[in-house]
Amino acid sequence: MGEELLVPRARFEMDEPWTVPAECRSLQLRRSADGSPPRLATSVAAWFDEQYLTVLFSGADDHIVANYTNHDDPLYEEDVVEVFLAPERLTRYFEFEVSPRGITFDALIDSPDGVRSTMHADRAWTCDGMLALVRVVTESDGARVFDVVLRIPFESLERATPRDGETWRANFYRIDRHPEHGSEFSAWQPTMKTPADFHVAAAFGTIKFVA
């Protein structure tokens, strides 16, 4: 079942959406193909409140590729961060993506065998009430970081507020495209697939809600 991440109950501050609550532990993504450190570092933190699961990505970036402008465009062809959530079982999970432009993609995945070849993605499914915020920060030394906050309402997942100790399966990902360095695929729980493939349900880790 992979690693376990504790997701604490904490307030989301709309005035300071980029602040990680003190209760949270940030994790670092690794190269999806082999688990090694990626060229570009990405941290992820997650917490929840009565209505939402909040996920905050923060990633170093030296060349942003983000040209799509419409919801449910194929964002995975460019720079993107992704959240996969399986609240009940690995054969049915939700996919969420956010580009550095703040464009979103959502889909409901039915995967009877846990692999891409037999899965079906329902792109007509929409996560009503989902909120995505993005900022790009250039440091004084020229280094650039992009941050993404994704707020996913439990109601749209047909779930109540998680109970203390409730566990879901999940994974967090990032795709970076670069004209010189090529494409880099990062994951919380590497799927160990070449070419890169995020739709490997057995690789999902466990998130545990702590109230």
ROROLO-495164 format. One line per field, with one value per residue: residue number from 1; x, y, z of N, C-alpha, C in turn; residue in one letter. Coordinates in steps of 0.001 Angstrom, whole numbers, plus 500000, padded with zeros to 6 digits. Layout:
BEGIN
figu	c(NUM / ...)
n_x	c(X / ...)
n_y	c(Y / ...)
n_z	c(Z / ...)
ca_x	c(X / ...)
ca_y	c(Y / ...)
ca_z	c(Z / ...)
c_x	c(X / ...)
c_y	c(Y / ...)
c_z	c(Z / ...)
torfi	c(a / ...)
//
This chain:
BEGIN
figu	c(1 / 2 / 3 / 4 / 5 / 6 / 7 / 8 / 9 / 10 / 11 / 12 / 13 / 14 / 15 / 16 / 17 / 18 / 19 / 20 / 21 / 22 / 23 / 24 / 25 / 26 / 27 / 28 / 29 / 30 / 31 / 32 / 33 / 34 / 35 / 36 / 37 / 38 / 39 / 40 / 41 / 42 / 43 / 44 / 45 / 46 / 47 / 48 / 49 / 50 / 51 / 52 / 53 / 54 / 55 / 56 / 57 / 58 / 59 / 60 / 61 / 62 / 63 / 64 / 65 / 66 / 67 / 68 / 69 / 70 / 71 / 72 / 73 / 74 / 75 / 76 / 77 / 78 / 79 / 80 / 81 / 82 / 83 / 84 / 85 / 86 / 87 / 88 / 89 / 90 / 91 / 92 / 93 / 94 / 95 / 96 / 97 / 98 / 99 / 100 / 101 / 102 / 103 / 104 / 105 / 106 / 107 / 108 / 109 / 110 / 111 / 112 / 113 / 114 / 115 / 116 / 117 / 118 / 119 / 120 / 121 / 122 / 123 / 124 / 125 / 126 / 127 / 128 / 129 / 130 / 131 / 132 / 133 / 134 / 135 / 136 / 137 / 138 / 139 / 140 / 141 / 142 / 143 / 144 / 145 / 146 / 147 / 148 / 149 / 150 / 151 / 152 / 153 / 154 / 155 / 156 / 157 / 158 / 159 / 160 / 161 / 162 / 163 / 164 / 165 / 166 / 167 / 168 / 169 / 170 / 171 / 172 / 173 / 174 / 175 / 176 / 177 / 178 / 179 / 180 / 181 / 182 / 183 / 184 / 185 / 186 / 187 / 188 / 189 / 190 / 191 / 192 / 193 / 194 / 195 / 196 / 197 / 198 / 199 / 200 / 201 / 202 / 203 / 204 / 205 / 206 / 207 / 208 / 209 / 210 / 211)
n_x	c(500811 / 502153 / 503526 / 502384 / 500553 / 499862 / 497001 / 496107 / 493407 / 492744 / 492587 / 491784 / 493194 / 491956 / 493011 / 495684 / 496574 / 498807 / 500120 / 501320 / 499706 / 500777 / 500423 / 500877 / 502868 / 505176 / 505816 / 508199 / 508325 / 509351 / 511328 / 509231 / 509784 / 511892 / 512256 / 514285 / 515915 / 514362 / 515152 / 513962 / 512758 / 509831 / 507432 / 504759 / 501830 / 499077 / 495828 / 492709 / 489307 / 485981 / 484592 / 486355 / 489170 / 492421 / 495175 / 498497 / 500893 / 504332 / 506703 / 509947 / 510915 / 512236 / 511419 / 508447 / 505809 / 502803 / 500107 / 497458 / 494024 / 491454 / 489046 / 489449 / 491066 / 493843 / 495864 / 497987 / 499802 / 501510 / 503156 / 502164 / 500419 / 499173 / 496525 / 495489 / 492759 / 491423 / 488820 / 487300 / 487886 / 490456 / 489749 / 488187 / 488669 / 489467 / 490645 / 492601 / 493834 / 496034 / 497222 / 500110 / 498860 / 496534 / 494489 / 492140 / 491603 / 489464 / 488432 / 486648 / 487770 / 487430 / 488847 / 489172 / 491203 / 493297 / 495165 / 496365 / 495589 / 493073 / 491445 / 488860 / 488232 / 486124 / 485547 / 483530 / 482638 / 482411 / 483960 / 482174 / 482432 / 485156 / 488251 / 490976 / 494088 / 496840 / 500211 / 503151 / 506427 / 509288 / 512475 / 515049 / 517487 / 516851 / 515762 / 512846 / 509617 / 506632 / 503466 / 500679 / 497426 / 494945 / 491600 / 489385 / 486089 / 484432 / 481799 / 481410 / 482707 / 481004 / 481167 / 481172 / 482459 / 485667 / 486192 / 487982 / 490953 / 490176 / 490982 / 492217 / 493211 / 495803 / 497648 / 500219 / 501356 / 503671 / 504234 / 506798 / 507734 / 510391 / 512328 / 515027 / 515887 / 514039 / 511217 / 510055 / 508886 / 507312 / 506523 / 504692 / 504432 / 506346 / 505666 / 507231 / 507398 / 508369 / 507843 / 506748 / 503973 / 501188 / 498856 / 498744 / 497333 / 497977 / 500270 / 499563 / 499777 / 498799 / 496538 / 495857 / 493324 / 493384 / 491752)
n_y	c(498787 / 501124 / 504297 / 506152 / 509102 / 511540 / 513482 / 516336 / 517883 / 521208 / 524793 / 526563 / 529392 / 531933 / 534437 / 533968 / 531861 / 530382 / 529493 / 526862 / 524925 / 524577 / 522037 / 520319 / 518040 / 518485 / 516804 / 515405 / 515125 / 512412 / 511052 / 509527 / 507200 / 505815 / 506548 / 508264 / 511457 / 514282 / 516542 / 519033 / 520276 / 519462 / 520171 / 518920 / 519470 / 518554 / 519075 / 519185 / 520398 / 521024 / 520949 / 520670 / 519055 / 520172 / 520731 / 521626 / 522454 / 523152 / 524143 / 524197 / 525876 / 526352 / 526903 / 527550 / 525798 / 526274 / 526468 / 525878 / 526861 / 526201 / 524566 / 521138 / 520748 / 518945 / 518963 / 517493 / 517291 / 519351 / 521503 / 520555 / 519890 / 517123 / 515355 / 512272 / 510559 / 507966 / 507307 / 505087 / 502599 / 501060 / 500641 / 502667 / 505955 / 509474 / 512041 / 514940 / 517939 / 520739 / 523511 / 525746 / 528068 / 528097 / 526640 / 523980 / 520402 / 517653 / 514328 / 511235 / 508102 / 504822 / 501828 / 498744 / 496844 / 498192 / 499341 / 501260 / 500282 / 499106 / 500955 / 503458 / 506801 / 509194 / 512072 / 513851 / 514106 / 516410 / 518261 / 519871 / 523013 / 522963 / 524567 / 526325 / 527842 / 529792 / 530867 / 532491 / 532905 / 534890 / 534748 / 536788 / 535959 / 535094 / 532597 / 530583 / 529844 / 527982 / 527938 / 525972 / 525833 / 523559 / 523032 / 520672 / 519780 / 517683 / 516948 / 516870 / 514576 / 512781 / 512233 / 512318 / 514575 / 513475 / 510991 / 510869 / 509170 / 507921 / 506403 / 506932 / 505973 / 507373 / 509528 / 511857 / 514031 / 515429 / 516946 / 518105 / 520026 / 520666 / 522471 / 521841 / 520051 / 518073 / 515972 / 515667 / 513489 / 513373 / 511953 / 511285 / 508622 / 506665 / 505158 / 503458 / 502992 / 502901 / 503905 / 506874 / 506461 / 507330 / 506119 / 503808 / 502065 / 500385 / 501445 / 503605 / 505614 / 505830 / 508043 / 509408 / 510685 / 512963 / 514056)
n_z	c(500000 / 499944 / 501048 / 503958 / 504455 / 506799 / 507022 / 508344 / 510196 / 509598 / 509449 / 506452 / 505171 / 503414 / 503000 / 503202 / 501321 / 500595 / 502747 / 504664 / 507042 / 510464 / 511410 / 509317 / 507366 / 504891 / 501824 / 499506 / 496010 / 493858 / 491136 / 488831 / 487423 / 488650 / 491307 / 492067 / 492970 / 491471 / 488721 / 489088 / 492052 / 493969 / 496360 / 498409 / 500285 / 502399 / 503743 / 505627 / 505986 / 507173 / 504731 / 502559 / 500947 / 500922 / 498825 / 498462 / 496184 / 495586 / 493393 / 491946 / 488960 / 485706 / 483203 / 482010 / 480546 / 479316 / 477641 / 477172 / 477539 / 478256 / 480358 / 481040 / 478837 / 477327 / 479624 / 480571 / 478552 / 478787 / 481217 / 484471 / 487558 / 489459 / 491110 / 492307 / 493595 / 495531 / 497188 / 498050 / 496688 / 494677 / 492073 / 491215 / 490817 / 491284 / 489152 / 489127 / 487737 / 487462 / 485738 / 485324 / 484552 / 485892 / 484814 / 484776 / 484963 / 485210 / 486006 / 486167 / 486940 / 485908 / 486583 / 486142 / 486263 / 487276 / 485590 / 482775 / 480245 / 480348 / 481497 / 481921 / 481267 / 482421 / 481181 / 481171 / 483695 / 486368 / 488902 / 490937 / 492483 / 492919 / 493589 / 492298 / 492728 / 491628 / 491715 / 490499 / 491392 / 491234 / 492404 / 493987 / 492991 / 490526 / 490355 / 489899 / 491156 / 491147 / 492649 / 493579 / 494717 / 495435 / 495996 / 496947 / 497050 / 499375 / 499002 / 496231 / 495649 / 496543 / 499254 / 502831 / 505368 / 506203 / 508741 / 511882 / 511499 / 509161 / 506028 / 502722 / 499400 / 497384 / 495116 / 494198 / 491672 / 489241 / 486097 / 484069 / 481334 / 479116 / 476761 / 476398 / 478406 / 478226 / 479117 / 482454 / 484918 / 487937 / 491176 / 494205 / 495131 / 493349 / 490192 / 488796 / 486039 / 482640 / 479388 / 481200 / 483392 / 485055 / 485803 / 487582 / 489720 / 491865 / 492916 / 494417 / 497372 / 500873 / 502365 / 505497 / 507401 / 510024 / 512665)
ca_x	c(500000 / 503002 / 503703 / 501192 / 500653 / 498842 / 496347 / 495466 / 492325 / 493303 / 491876 / 492319 / 493123 / 491870 / 493899 / 497050 / 496373 / 500077 / 500705 / 501070 / 499444 / 501855 / 500146 / 501151 / 504217 / 505342 / 506552 / 508917 / 508100 / 510519 / 511156 / 508232 / 510287 / 512859 / 512300 / 515448 / 515577 / 514144 / 515919 / 513228 / 512133 / 508422 / 506895 / 503302 / 501233 / 497629 / 495056 / 491285 / 488384 / 484644 / 484067 / 487349 / 490554 / 493295 / 496501 / 499367 / 502142 / 505307 / 507705 / 510935 / 510714 / 513087 / 510826 / 507046 / 505094 / 501382 / 499410 / 496026 / 493229 / 490092 / 488854 / 489507 / 492064 / 494821 / 496915 / 499101 / 500762 / 502378 / 503455 / 500932 / 500443 / 498019 / 496114 / 494599 / 492141 / 490558 / 488245 / 486693 / 488552 / 491422 / 489184 / 487427 / 489343 / 489269 / 491868 / 492548 / 495053 / 496074 / 498381 / 500623 / 497943 / 495325 / 493492 / 491890 / 491123 / 488989 / 487852 / 486362 / 488451 / 487082 / 490019 / 488891 / 492428 / 494319 / 496168 / 495873 / 495067 / 491654 / 490726 / 487996 / 488216 / 484907 / 485922 / 482321 / 482452 / 482922 / 484041 / 481531 / 482951 / 486610 / 488934 / 492411 / 494808 / 498217 / 501088 / 504519 / 507288 / 510681 / 513316 / 516048 / 518573 / 516312 / 515080 / 511400 / 508813 / 505187 / 502682 / 499306 / 496504 / 493765 / 490597 / 488468 / 484983 / 484046 / 480455 / 481510 / 483197 / 479934 / 481713 / 481029 / 483731 / 486326 / 486280 / 489325 / 491517 / 489730 / 492065 / 491973 / 494411 / 496031 / 498993 / 500440 / 502269 / 503997 / 504877 / 507497 / 508229 / 511480 / 512837 / 516388 / 516018 / 513024 / 510093 / 510324 / 507661 / 507578 / 505402 / 504867 / 504692 / 506754 / 504986 / 508300 / 507065 / 509014 / 507622 / 506028 / 502549 / 500676 / 497648 / 499114 / 496621 / 498642 / 501362 / 499039 / 500001 / 497635 / 496416 / 495084 / 492783 / 493575 / 490929)
ca_y	c(500000 / 502293 / 505182 / 506769 / 510533 / 512050 / 514698 / 516859 / 518859 / 522531 / 525866 / 527148 / 530850 / 532492 / 535595 / 533454 / 530499 / 529707 / 529120 / 525489 / 524869 / 523996 / 520616 / 519541 / 517649 / 518528 / 515683 / 515712 / 514196 / 511738 / 510661 / 508467 / 505981 / 505052 / 506987 / 509109 / 512873 / 514903 / 517768 / 520142 / 519850 / 519784 / 519760 / 518809 / 519379 / 518345 / 519158 / 519204 / 521036 / 520443 / 520812 / 520529 / 518622 / 521168 / 520245 / 522725 / 522112 / 524226 / 523536 / 524987 / 525769 / 527252 / 527141 / 527157 / 525477 / 526231 / 527197 / 525566 / 527893 / 525738 / 523456 / 519788 / 520578 / 517904 / 519672 / 516570 / 517440 / 520480 / 521522 / 520337 / 519076 / 516231 / 514633 / 511135 / 510189 / 506780 / 507286 / 503810 / 501426 / 501424 / 500488 / 503883 / 507083 / 510789 / 512681 / 516398 / 518541 / 522204 / 524026 / 526998 / 529164 / 527949 / 525868 / 522718 / 519189 / 516661 / 513144 / 510075 / 506977 / 503437 / 501044 / 497420 / 496067 / 499054 / 499701 / 502177 / 499623 / 498752 / 501982 / 504390 / 508131 / 509961 / 513486 / 514656 / 514331 / 517704 / 518445 / 521140 / 523692 / 522888 / 525853 / 526247 / 529111 / 529635 / 532042 / 532261 / 533819 / 534953 / 535171 / 537816 / 535347 / 534674 / 531307 / 530736 / 528827 / 528145 / 527314 / 525642 / 525382 / 522894 / 522770 / 519677 / 519596 / 516293 / 516710 / 516505 / 513197 / 512007 / 511807 / 513185 / 514960 / 512259 / 510745 / 510722 / 507854 / 507403 / 506330 / 506843 / 505782 / 508606 / 509833 / 513233 / 513988 / 516638 / 516810 / 519315 / 519959 / 521619 / 522292 / 521304 / 518929 / 517062 / 515866 / 515032 / 513016 / 513184 / 511354 / 510954 / 507184 / 506363 / 504014 / 502596 / 502648 / 503612 / 505340 / 507268 / 506135 / 507633 / 505339 / 502518 / 502210 / 499635 / 502254 / 504688 / 505583 / 505966 / 509259 / 509160 / 511928 / 513050 / 515167)
ca_z	c(500000 / 499845 / 502186 / 504537 / 504735 / 507700 / 506531 / 509543 / 510085 / 509840 / 508748 / 505224 / 505265 / 502069 / 502928 / 503108 / 500789 / 500327 / 504030 / 505084 / 508484 / 511272 / 511643 / 508101 / 506949 / 503441 / 501249 / 498276 / 494912 / 493310 / 489744 / 488796 / 486798 / 489438 / 492685 / 492349 / 493069 / 490162 / 488424 / 489684 / 493309 / 494185 / 497647 / 498475 / 501620 / 502309 / 504977 / 505324 / 506910 / 507118 / 503377 / 501490 / 501009 / 500308 / 498452 / 498050 / 495502 / 495378 / 492530 / 491219 / 487511 / 484938 / 481874 / 482113 / 479306 / 479672 / 476592 / 477133 / 478211 / 478517 / 481283 / 480472 / 477780 / 477712 / 480343 / 480784 / 477464 / 479138 / 482651 / 485222 / 488772 / 489436 / 492310 / 492093 / 494864 / 495536 / 498541 / 498424 / 496120 / 493648 / 490733 / 490881 / 491455 / 490691 / 488666 / 489101 / 487220 / 487414 / 485014 / 485875 / 484219 / 486688 / 484079 / 485476 / 484305 / 486169 / 485374 / 487008 / 486311 / 486226 / 486201 / 486725 / 486455 / 487849 / 484585 / 481748 / 479047 / 480485 / 482256 / 481195 / 481881 / 482152 / 481213 / 481338 / 485124 / 486815 / 490351 / 491254 / 493660 / 493012 / 493518 / 492023 / 492773 / 491164 / 491676 / 490050 / 492133 / 490797 / 493514 / 493652 / 492217 / 489236 / 490467 / 489800 / 491812 / 490980 / 493702 / 493203 / 495748 / 494899 / 497037 / 496402 / 497999 / 499628 / 498469 / 494817 / 495607 / 497189 / 500534 / 503993 / 505961 / 506705 / 510174 / 512413 / 511202 / 507850 / 505050 / 501288 / 498578 / 496629 / 494647 / 493764 / 490532 / 488477 / 484795 / 483619 / 479956 / 478918 / 475388 / 476396 / 479336 / 477959 / 480048 / 483742 / 485564 / 489360 / 491903 / 495623 / 495101 / 491982 / 489586 / 488269 / 484667 / 481536 / 479570 / 482408 / 483442 / 486387 / 486075 / 488158 / 490990 / 492934 / 493464 / 495252 / 498795 / 501744 / 503143 / 506699 / 507934 / 511460 / 513161)
c_x	c(500845 / 503061 / 502365 / 501482 / 499524 / 498321 / 495576 / 494277 / 492890 / 492518 / 492583 / 492111 / 493118 / 492767 / 495360 / 497021 / 497659 / 500770 / 500320 / 500821 / 500566 / 501672 / 500602 / 502630 / 504281 / 506152 / 507189 / 508605 / 509433 / 510266 / 510258 / 508785 / 511170 / 512996 / 513479 / 515037 / 515391 / 515052 / 515290 / 512482 / 510685 / 508015 / 505375 / 502891 / 499728 / 497006 / 493581 / 490518 / 487007 / 484210 / 485088 / 488589 / 491374 / 494653 / 497303 / 500652 / 503031 / 506482 / 508665 / 510708 / 511598 / 512577 / 509390 / 506439 / 503624 / 500595 / 497911 / 495236 / 491826 / 490068 / 488782 / 490305 / 493089 / 496049 / 498157 / 500113 / 501769 / 502753 / 502156 / 501258 / 499136 / 497798 / 495188 / 494087 / 491234 / 489967 / 487770 / 487484 / 489433 / 490869 / 488367 / 488076 / 489140 / 490620 / 491650 / 493884 / 494911 / 497350 / 498902 / 499785 / 496668 / 494199 / 493364 / 491383 / 490629 / 488326 / 487609 / 486892 / 487876 / 488203 / 489903 / 490131 / 493572 / 495405 / 495522 / 495149 / 493582 / 490852 / 489839 / 487958 / 486953 / 485234 / 484707 / 482031 / 483099 / 482875 / 483475 / 482115 / 484456 / 487222 / 490412 / 492993 / 496252 / 498959 / 502467 / 505387 / 508702 / 511516 / 514363 / 517202 / 518112 / 515619 / 513569 / 510705 / 507357 / 504476 / 501262 / 498553 / 495289 / 492843 / 489506 / 487342 / 484594 / 482684 / 480496 / 482059 / 482180 / 480418 / 481342 / 482419 / 484407 / 486350 / 487751 / 489814 / 491086 / 490890 / 491525 / 493288 / 494560 / 497447 / 499023 / 501538 / 502598 / 504613 / 505521 / 508026 / 509295 / 512088 / 514234 / 516512 / 515002 / 511947 / 510517 / 508998 / 507991 / 506328 / 505735 / 505238 / 505046 / 506076 / 505965 / 507997 / 507833 / 508464 / 506717 / 504542 / 502081 / 499491 / 497993 / 498554 / 497324 / 499755 / 500869 / 499471 / 498701 / 497658 / 495455 / 494643 / 492852 / 492832 / 491382)
c_y	c(501265 / 503076 / 505693 / 508227 / 510925 / 513384 / 515295 / 517763 / 520218 / 523549 / 526218 / 528643 / 531446 / 533719 / 535190 / 532028 / 529716 / 529267 / 527691 / 525476 / 524150 / 522497 / 519730 / 519190 / 517684 / 517323 / 516128 / 514659 / 513633 / 511392 / 509436 / 507145 / 505146 / 505507 / 507882 / 510587 / 513485 / 516106 / 518970 / 519651 / 520314 / 519280 / 519770 / 518735 / 519246 / 518453 / 519249 / 519984 / 520394 / 520115 / 520401 / 519752 / 519669 / 520549 / 521431 / 522158 / 523352 / 523642 / 524528 / 524807 / 526785 / 527471 / 526636 / 526954 / 525294 / 527093 / 526940 / 526558 / 527435 / 524585 / 522132 / 519697 / 519530 / 518517 / 518817 / 516598 / 518555 / 520380 / 521395 / 519657 / 518300 / 515586 / 513506 / 510698 / 508981 / 506650 / 505902 / 502598 / 501864 / 501306 / 501710 / 505060 / 508354 / 511390 / 514185 / 516929 / 520057 / 522618 / 525290 / 528222 / 529114 / 527246 / 524493 / 521624 / 518275 / 515513 / 512083 / 508847 / 505654 / 502557 / 499643 / 496595 / 496909 / 499485 / 500525 / 501458 / 499301 / 499806 / 502808 / 505702 / 508867 / 511440 / 514399 / 514909 / 515650 / 517794 / 519825 / 521731 / 523614 / 524277 / 525624 / 527658 / 528861 / 530955 / 531597 / 533336 / 533734 / 535523 / 536178 / 537260 / 534831 / 533333 / 531528 / 529541 / 529058 / 527313 / 527097 / 525198 / 524780 / 522539 / 521887 / 519449 / 518128 / 515975 / 516284 / 515100 / 512235 / 511420 / 512804 / 513632 / 513723 / 512191 / 510678 / 509291 / 507264 / 507432 / 506252 / 506444 / 506991 / 508632 / 511276 / 513230 / 515390 / 516224 / 518138 / 519082 / 521029 / 521390 / 521689 / 520045 / 517814 / 517064 / 515144 / 514718 / 512685 / 512670 / 511247 / 509475 / 506803 / 505098 / 503040 / 502123 / 503532 / 503064 / 505632 / 506955 / 506360 / 506743 / 503905 / 502523 / 501501 / 500432 / 503351 / 504488 / 505706 / 507328 / 508982 / 510481 / 511896 / 514284 / 515617)
c_z	c(500000 / 501148 / 502703 / 504839 / 505655 / 507172 / 507707 / 509227 / 510488 / 509021 / 507451 / 505295 / 503862 / 501903 / 502802 / 502561 / 500588 / 501614 / 504395 / 506590 / 509232 / 511475 / 510485 / 507960 / 505429 / 502982 / 499937 / 497217 / 494419 / 491846 / 489677 / 488283 / 487714 / 490891 / 493044 / 492465 / 491671 / 489950 / 489095 / 490920 / 493376 / 495561 / 497585 / 499939 / 501457 / 503690 / 504619 / 506380 / 506716 / 505699 / 502331 / 501921 / 500279 / 500039 / 497929 / 497459 / 495453 / 494613 / 491914 / 489726 / 486789 / 483517 / 481913 / 480733 / 479671 / 478694 / 476546 / 477987 / 478588 / 479506 / 480522 / 479181 / 478241 / 478397 / 480537 / 479646 / 477748 / 480619 / 483434 / 486548 / 488832 / 490800 / 491881 / 493463 / 494685 / 496934 / 498987 / 497947 / 494955 / 492230 / 490291 / 491603 / 490646 / 490313 / 488576 / 488599 / 487233 / 486700 / 485686 / 485502 / 485044 / 485962 / 484731 / 484539 / 485408 / 485431 / 486444 / 486281 / 486818 / 485685 / 486805 / 487017 / 487009 / 486898 / 483479 / 480609 / 479138 / 481247 / 481329 / 481961 / 481454 / 482301 / 481337 / 482820 / 485526 / 488328 / 490690 / 492536 / 493834 / 492823 / 493279 / 492005 / 492385 / 491328 / 491200 / 490690 / 491564 / 491928 / 493039 / 492831 / 490863 / 489258 / 490489 / 490444 / 491457 / 492034 / 493216 / 494450 / 495061 / 496055 / 496430 / 497403 / 498148 / 499005 / 497015 / 494623 / 496209 / 498509 / 501618 / 504447 / 506548 / 508231 / 510597 / 512161 / 509873 / 506861 / 503627 / 500629 / 497669 / 496061 / 494165 / 492712 / 490012 / 487150 / 484455 / 482210 / 479770 / 477535 / 475329 / 477254 / 479080 / 479026 / 481319 / 484425 / 487020 / 490061 / 493382 / 495744 / 493662 / 491451 / 488929 / 486851 / 483691 / 480226 / 480767 / 482293 / 484872 / 486773 / 486486 / 489582 / 492150 / 493595 / 494402 / 496704 / 499558 / 502412 / 504300 / 507305 / 509450 / 511962 / 514532)
torfi	c(m / g / e / e / l / l / v / p / r / a / r / f / e / m / d / e / p / w / t / v / p / a / e / c / r / s / l / q / l / r / r / s / a / d / g / s / p / p / r / l / a / t / s / v / a / a / w / f / d / e / q / y / l / t / v / l / f / s / g / a / d / d / h / i / v / a / n / y / t / n / h / d / d / p / l / y / e / e / d / v / v / e / v / f / l / a / p / e / r / l / t / r / y / f / e / f / e / v / s / p / r / g / i / t / f / d / a / l / i / d / s / p / d / g / v / r / s / t / m / h / a / d / r / a / w / t / c / d / g / m / l / a / l / v / r / v / v / t / e / s / d / g / a / r / v / f / d / v / v / l / r / i / p / f / e / s / l / e / r / a / t / p / r / d / g / e / t / w / r / a / n / f / y / r / i / d / r / h / p / e / h / g / s / e / f / s / a / w / q / p / t / m / k / t / p / a / d / f / h / v / a / a / a / f / g / t / i / k / f / v / a)
//
